[in-house]
Amino acid sequence: MNPNVANVLAAAELLSAEERRELVDLLLGGLDDPAPANGEPPALSEAWRQEIARRSAEYDAGQAETVSWEEVQARWQARRSADG
C-alpha cells in the first residue's frame, strides 16, 4: 500500500463511523468522474455508443442470436450450481 494512503487510512480509522462516512462522501465527491446525482446513468464513451449501434443494427437486420430470459436464467442457475 502506498505510504500516503496508509497514513490517511490510519488517521481515518481513528474517526467515528459518522466522520468516516463524511470523509468517504468528500473523497467520492472529489473524483474526476463522479456518479451522476440526478439518477441518470453515466455518459457513454464513443466506443460504447458505436458498439451499441453495431449490435442494434445486427438485431434489426435479424443477424443477432438472441436468447430468451428463461434461457439466461437457466444458464445463470447452472453456473451458480457449478460454482458451489
Secondary structure, 3 states (H helix, E strand, C coil): CCHHHHHHHHHHCCCCHHHHHHHHHHHHHCCCCCCCCCCCCCCCCHHHHHHHHHHHHHHHCCCCCCCCHHHHHHHHHHHHHHHC
